[in-house]
């Protein structure tokens, strides 16, 4: 059911953005993107390093994605700890290229500068870590694709899902797990397997 919802959400986004630049412009000759690939998304994101990026620029790497916000004092610190634990376990077991993407659900307050400070405070400064700030619209659209629900409770507080998502090297969603203090062996194995199968 979640995969069907994901397909409809992605198709709707692509239909609504027909006038945006075509992601296929950056494909190598003969390469075709899967219709469910997030590399089809036309949105541009600000990184915590002060650059801009589209998801299609991450082709060829397994992606592990969560949605957080830096002012969160309850669930997000545990999600960040889960991501650090997963990254450490994966790194010790494979040399495969994996990127860990943390997308802010609070683009009004989570500026690239704030995301940079957050990354530094949490020891997530290496190249495999990418923190993203989008527009409110692109953030909402991306949350719909991941089936992440969030609601603003106050200007600095959100209620939100705690889902960790794994995309293959072609940008197709392959695995999801509810986070927060999880036993991460199964998700580590999934990341390694998904990376090896591409």
C-alpha positions in Angstrom: 0.0 0.0 0.0 2.8 2.4 0.9 4.5 1.7 -2.5 1.3 2.5 -4.3 1.0 5.8 -2.4 4.6 6.6 -3.2 4.0 6.0 -6.9 0.9 8.2 -7.0 2.7 11.0 -5.1 5.7 10.9 -7.4 3.6 10.8 -10.6 1.6 13.8 -9.2 4.7 15.7 -8.5 6.2 15.1 -11.9 2.9 16.0 -13.6 2.7 19.3 -11.7 6.3 20.2 -12.6 6.2 19.6 -16.4 7.6 23.1 -17.0 10.6 22.5 -14.8 14.0 21.5 -16.3 14.0 17.8 -17.2 16.2 15.6 -15.0 17.0 13.5 -18.1 19.3 16.3 -19.3 22.0 15.0 -17.0 21.7 11.4 -17.9 24.5 9.6 -19.7 23.7 8.3 -23.2 21.3 5.3 -23.1 20.5 5.8 -19.4 16.9 5.7 -18.4 15.5 6.7 -15.0 13.0 4.4 -13.2 9.6 6.1 -13.2 9.7 5.9 -9.4 13.1 7.4 -8.9 13.5 10.5 -6.8 16.1 11.5 -9.3 13.1 12.5 -11.4 12.2 15.3 -8.9 12.8 18.8 -10.2 13.3 20.4 -6.8 16.5 22.2 -5.8 17.8 22.0 -2.2 20.2 24.1 -0.2 22.9 22.1 1.6 24.5 22.8 5.0 27.7 23.5 3.1 26.2 26.5 1.3 25.7 24.8 -2.1 22.6 23.8 -4.0 21.8 20.3 -5.1 19.2 18.2 -6.9 18.6 14.6 -6.0 19.7 13.5 -9.5 23.3 14.6 -8.6 23.4 11.6 -6.1 23.0 9.0 -8.8 25.2 5.9 -8.2 25.0 6.1 -4.4 22.8 4.3 -1.9 20.8 7.0 0.0 19.7 6.7 3.6 17.2 9.5 4.4 15.4 10.9 7.4 13.4 14.1 8.0 14.2 16.1 11.2 14.4 19.7 12.4 17.2 21.2 14.5 15.1 22.7 17.3 13.6 19.3 18.1 14.6 18.1 21.6 12.7 14.8 21.7 12.6 12.4 18.7 15.2 14.0 16.4 18.2 13.6 18.7 17.3 9.9 18.8 16.9 9.7 15.0 20.3 11.4 14.6 21.8 8.9 16.9 20.2 6.1 14.9 21.7 7.5 11.7 25.2 7.8 13.3 24.9 4.2 14.5 23.8 3.0 11.1 26.6 4.9 9.3 29.2 3.4 11.6 28.0 -0.1 11.2 27.7 0.2 7.4 31.1 1.7 7.1 32.7 -1.2 9.1 31.1 -3.8 6.8 31.3 -2.4 3.2 33.3 0.1 1.1 30.1 0.8 -0.9 29.2 4.5 -1.4 26.4 5.5 0.9 25.1 9.0 1.5 23.1 9.9 4.7 20.6 12.6 3.9 18.8 14.6 6.7 16.1 16.8 5.3 14.7 19.6 7.5 10.9 19.8 7.9 11.4 23.3 9.2 12.8 25.3 6.2 11.9 28.6 7.7 14.2 28.2 10.7 16.7 25.6 9.5 18.9 27.8 7.4 22.0 26.3 5.8 24.1 28.0 8.5 22.0 26.4 11.2 22.2 23.0 9.6 26.0 23.4 9.3 26.2 24.2 13.0 24.0 21.2 13.8 26.1 18.9 11.7 29.2 20.1 13.4 27.7 19.7 16.9 26.7 16.1 16.1 30.0 15.0 14.5 28.4 14.7 11.0 30.8 16.8 9.0 32.3 14.2 6.6 31.2 14.0 3.0 28.8 11.2 3.5 26.5 13.5 5.5 24.2 15.9 3.7 21.7 18.2 5.4 19.1 19.8 3.2 16.8 22.8 3.4 14.1 23.2 0.7 11.1 25.4 0.3 8.0 24.6 2.3 6.4 23.2 -0.8 9.3 20.9 -1.8 9.6 19.8 1.8 5.9 18.9 2.0 6.1 17.1 -1.4 9.2 15.1 -0.4 7.5 14.1 2.9 4.5 12.8 1.0 6.8 10.6 -1.1 8.4 9.1 2.1 5.0 8.8 3.8 6.4 11.1 6.6 3.6 13.0 8.3 4.4 16.2 10.2 2.4 19.0 11.7 3.5 22.3 13.1 2.5 22.6 16.8 4.1 26.0 17.4 6.7 28.1 15.5 9.5 25.9 16.9 7.8 22.6 17.5 6.5 19.8 15.1 4.9 16.5 15.5 6.3 14.1 12.9 6.9 10.6 11.8 10.3 9.0 12.5 10.9 7.0 9.3 14.3 6.0 8.0 14.2 5.4 4.2 16.7 3.6 2.0 17.0 4.4 -1.8 19.0 2.3 -4.2 21.6 3.8 -6.6 18.9 4.6 -9.1 16.9 6.6 -6.6 14.1 4.0 -6.0 12.7 3.6 -2.5 13.6 0.0 -1.4 13.2 -0.1 2.4 11.7 1.8 5.3 11.8 1.4 9.0 10.4 3.4 11.9 13.3 4.9 13.8 14.1 5.9 17.4 16.5 3.8 19.4 16.1 0.9 17.0 18.2 -2.2 16.8 19.9 -1.3 13.5 21.2 -4.7 12.3 18.4 -5.3 9.9 18.5 -1.9 8.3 22.4 -2.1 8.1 22.0 -5.4 6.2 19.3 -3.9 3.9 21.6 -1.0 3.1 24.5 -3.3 2.2 22.3 -5.6 0.2 20.6 -2.7 -1.7 24.0 -1.3 -2.5 25.3 -4.6 -3.7 22.3 -5.3 -6.0 22.8 -2.1 -8.1 
